[in-house]
Amino acid sequence: MELGLHTFADVDPAAADRGREGERRVRELLEEIELADRVGLDVFGIGEHHRPDYAASAPAVILAAAAARTKSIRLSSSVTVLSSDDPVRVFQQYATLDLISGGRAEIMAGRGSFIESFPLFGYDLEDYDKLFEEKLDLLLAINESEKVSWSGETRAPIPGLGVYPRPVQGRLPVWIAVGGTPQSVVRAAVHGLPLALAIIGGTPARYAPLFDLYREAAGRAGQDAAKLKTSINVHGFIADTFEAAADRFFGPQTAVMNRIGAERGWGPTSRAQFDLATGPEGHLFLGDPETVAAKIVAHHRLFRNDRFVLQMAIGLMPHEQIMRGIELYGTKVAPLVREALAAGTSPA
């Protein structure tokens, strides 16, 4: 199983100098990706957002900078909001990233959990589903063939034109990211695309039927089982002790969730609710290396996932604490997880 990290490059939305605040976060983020590469993690993803609390509206640019400073780690969007972008430009950007990185680029495409990009780029939210379906179809056509003939309702047709550059890998890995909508799971299955499931609330076990649905729908569609890769993308934090991890993560993570919750009508999160979510059945993968490794392994047995992606850099987490978390993830958690999965046991 691959082990990785992802982030939205959170910044302080109240910062007086947004340029300096963004510069600080991007500089620190590149250091975090470099460290993740050095300690042997498998993948790092950056999510696209168009809000004052995030610096990564153009993940491919940051990933390209990281590509020039890393050697082995795979570099992915997490996610590309494909509905409000141009699939030709998305492909060209990530194909270029693939050239810079020597074949380490991926695209994780999604419909977007925020809507700011739709009015920003002139799209109607009433076309939410149609935009994603058509643009995914075009992206996959470009990925499959150098010359593309395509027509649809959401952009101008392409009459047998070439799209360049082409990636080192031949075809870019394209994942579909979902937040729990069965229709999105089935879409990924029908296309035979890898599926990344975000689990940011509730009990993870309740999401297991979605992976069952994915595998069943792919089988009915005649898709190759070898392409049916799955990932769970979760929140959590790693520190030297469980108590330190909980105390450091509670404030920044809760501030973010409460800010988003206020926009969407959710109630605020209490410390008691947070602590419950850190338990064996909760959605936060948090604690000392042994605790986090054991939880990763337990959920791998539940989901049979091929990839596990952790979001530690949430909100205004101090950079030095993130760096220590990454170090522990790569040097302590990853070896425990890999050893346990190889042996079919739980981490000691």
N, C-alpha and C positions, 0 to 999 in steps of 0.2 A: 504494500500500500504506500502510495506517495503521501508525503507530509509537507504541508506548506502554510503560507501566511497570505493574508490580504488586508488591504486598508483602503479607506477613502481619502487619505491625506487630510485628516481633520485639522482645522485651524480655529483660532478664537474669532467667532463672528463679531465680537465687540472690539476687536483690535483697531486702534486709531489709524495705524499705517498698514493697510491691507497688503501692500507690496512687500514690505519688510517681513510681515507675518508669513506670507506665502513663501518667500525666499527661505526663511528659517525652516519651515516645515519640509519643503522639497529637499533642502540640503540634508536634513536629518534623515529623511526617508531614503535617500540614496545610501547613506551610511548603514541604515537598517537592512536594505537589500544586499549590500556587500557582505554584511555579517551573516545573513541567512545563507548566502552562497558559500562562505568560508566554513560554516559549521555543518554543511552537507544537507540542508533542506532541499526539497525537490522543486518547489514552485512558489512564485510570488505573484500575487495579483493586485491590481490597482483599479478601483471602481470609478466610473464616470459620474460626476454630479455637477450641477450648475447652480450652486447655492453659496451663500457667504460663509458657511461653516465647513466647506471642503475646498481644497486647493487643486484637486485633480479633475478639471473639466476636459483635459486632453491627456489621458493616460498613456497613449502611445509615445508621447514626447518624453515623459518621465521614464518609461520603460526603455526607451532607446538610450537615454543617458545611463541607465543601470546596465544595459547590455554591454556598453563599452567598459564597464568597471567590474564585470563578473565573468565567470568561466563556465559554470555548469547549470545553474538554476534556470528552470523554465520561467518565462515571463509572459503573463497573461493579463488581459483586461478582466475586471470582475465587478461590474460588467460593462460592456459596450451597450449603450442604449440605442439599439439598432433602429428602432421605430422612427427616431427623429434625426437619423444620420443618413448619409449617402453610402450604400454598400460598396460602390466603386472606390470611394476614398478610404473607407474602413479597410478594405482589402489591401489597397496600396500602402497604407500606413503600416499595417501589420506584416505585409510582405517585406517592406523595407526594414522593419524591426527584425524580421527573420534573417535578413542579410547581415545586419549589424551584429546580431547575436550568434551567427553561425548555426541557425536552425533551432532556436529555442522559443520562438514566438507562438502564442496561442490567442484565440479570441473566445471570450465567454460572452455570449450574446443574450440579452434579455429585453423585456418590454419596458423595464424601468419601474422602480418603486416610488419615484418622485416624478412630478409632471412638469417641472420648470422648463425642461428642454423643448416641450411641444410648442408653446407659444413663442419661445425664444427663436426657434427655427421655422416658425410659420405653419405648424401642423395643427390639425383639428383633433381634439381628444375623442370625438365621435368615431374617428377612424383608427382608434387605438389598436384593435385586433388586426384589421386589414393591413395597416402599415407594417406591423411586425411580420405577418405571414408573407406578404409580397417581398419585403426587403430581405427576409431570410432566404426566400427562394432565389433572389438575385445573387446574394452573397454566395450561396452554395454553387450556383451556376458559374460564377467567376472563379471560385476555388477549384472547380472541376475542369475547366477548359480555358485556355489562353484567349480564344476568340469567343465572344458571347453574342447570342441573339436572344433578346428578351423584351417582353412588353407586359405592361400592367397598368393599373389605374393610379398609382401613387407617385410615379415619376416618369420622365420621358423614356421612350423605348431605346434599346441599344441594338442597332442593325448590323450584327456580325462584326463588332469591333474588338480589338485586342485590349487587354488590361495588363499593365506592367507596373512594377517589376513582378517576376514570379518568385515564389519563396524557395529557399534552399531545400525545404522539406518536400517539395513537390506540391503538397496540399497542406494548408494550415489546419491544425486541429481546431475545430469549432465546437464549443460546448454550448448547451442551452442552460441558462440559469433560471430557476423557478423559485417562487416563494410559497408553494403549496397548492397551486391551482391545478386540479386534475387535467383540465384541457391542455395546459401548457406541458404537462408531463407526457400526455399522449402525442402532442405535436413532436416533441423530441424523439419519442419512440418510433413514430411513423417515418421520420427522416433518418432514423438510425444514428442519431447524434448523442454523444455523451451528455449526461444529465448532472447538473450541480444543484443541490437542494439547500436553500438557506433555512437554517433553524435558529430563530432568534427569540423564541418564546414557547411557553408550554412544555410538555413532556416530549422529548425526542421520539420515544417509542410510538407515539401516535402518527408519526410521519412514515413509518415503515411500510404501510400499505401503498404509499405512492410509488415506492421502488418496485413493489410487486406489480402494480398497475403498469409501470414503465416496461418491465420485462415481458409481461403478458401481451401488451399492445405491440411491442416490437416483434414478438414472435408471430402474432397474427398478421403483421404487415410484411412478414418474410425477411426481416432484417437480420444481418449477420450478428450473432451473439458476441463475437469478438469485439465489435464496435460499441457494445453496451457498457461503457465505463460510467461509473457513478461517483459522485463526491458529496460529502456533507460540509457545508460552510457554516461555522458557528462563531459565537463570541466566547472569549475566555482570556485567561492570563496565567502566566507561570512565574513563580518567585521561589526563593529558597525555602520558604515555609508556606503552609496553607494560609495561615493567618495574615501574613504579609501580602500574599496575592489578593485575598479578599479585601483587605483594608485599602490597598492601592487602587484596585479596579473599581470599587463600589462608586466612588465619587464621580470620576469621569464617565464611566459607562452609564450610570443612572442619569446624569445630567443630559447626555445625548438622547437616551430613550424617553426621558420626560419632556424634552424639548420637542421631539418628533410627536410624542403622544399628545401634547397640547394642541398640535396642529391637526391631529386626526381624531381627537376625542377620546383618547385613552386616559385612564386614571394614572396618577403618579405612582412610582414604585417605592416601596418602603424597604428598609434594611432587612426586615424579616422576610419579605418576598424575595429579595436578592439572595439572602442566605439559603432559602429553600431551593432556589435555582442552582446553587452550587453543589447540591447533594448528588448522589449517584444517579438519580432519576431526573435531575434537572437539566436545563438547556445550556447552562454555563459550564465550560470546560476550564476549570480554574483550580489552582492549588500548587503544591510542591510537585516536582517532576514525577514522583511515583504515583501520586493521586491522579494527575492528568493522564499519564500513560495508561493506567488501569482503566480509566473512563473511555479513552480512545479505543482500546482493545475491546472493551465490553460492547461499545456501540458498533464496532466493525462486525462483530458477530451478529448483531441485530440487523444491520443494513447490508452487509457484504459489499461495502463501498471500496472503490479502488483508490480514492483520494480523500484526505482529510485536510481541510483548510481552516486555519484559526485566525480570527480577527482580534489581535491584542491592542493595536494602536487605535483606540477609540477615544474620541474627545480629546481632552487636554492631558493625556498621559505623559508624564515626563520622559524625555528621550532616553535618559540613562536607565530608567526602569524598563523601557521597551527593549533596549539593547541587552540588558541582563536576561530578560525573558526569552529573547531570541537565542542567546547563548545557551541557556538551560534547555530550550526546546531541541536545539540541534545536538548538544553534547550529552544530555541526560535522557530526555523524553524519547527522542527518536530511537536511540539504541535499545531502550527498554521495549518500545512498541515492536520494533523489527524482530527482536529476539523472541518475544512472546508469540508473535504471529507465526514465525518460523517453527517454533516448538509446539504450537497449539495450546499454550498455557496462558495464564494471567501473569502480569509483571509481579515480581516479588515485592 
